[in-house]
Amino acid sequence: MVASITLGAAVAAIGAGIAILGGAIATGIAQAGIGSAGIGLIAEKPEEMGRVLLFLVLPETLMIFGFVVAVLIMLGAGFV
C-alpha cells in the first residue's frame, strides 16, 4: 500500500519541524550565555544557586512554545 501526501500537508509538516527547530536553537543559545554567567556567579556567591537555576530554566519556555505551535500546525493540517 502506497501512502500519498498532499503538497499542503508536506509544507505543514516542514513548518512544524521548523517551529520545533527554531525553539530548540533559541533555547540553546540563550542557555549558553545564562549558564556561563551563572557558573561565574555561583563560584563567587554560592547562595545565588536558586536564582541562577530559575534564570536557566526560563528559556525552556521557548521550546514549549515551539512545540505548541508545531502541534497546532499538525492539527490544522489534519495529521492528528
Buried (B, 14 or more C-beta within 10 A) or exposed (E): EEEEEEEEBEEBBEBBEBBBEBBBEBBEEBBEEBBEEBEEBBEEEEEEEEEBEEBBEEBEEBBEBBBEBBBEBBEEBEEE
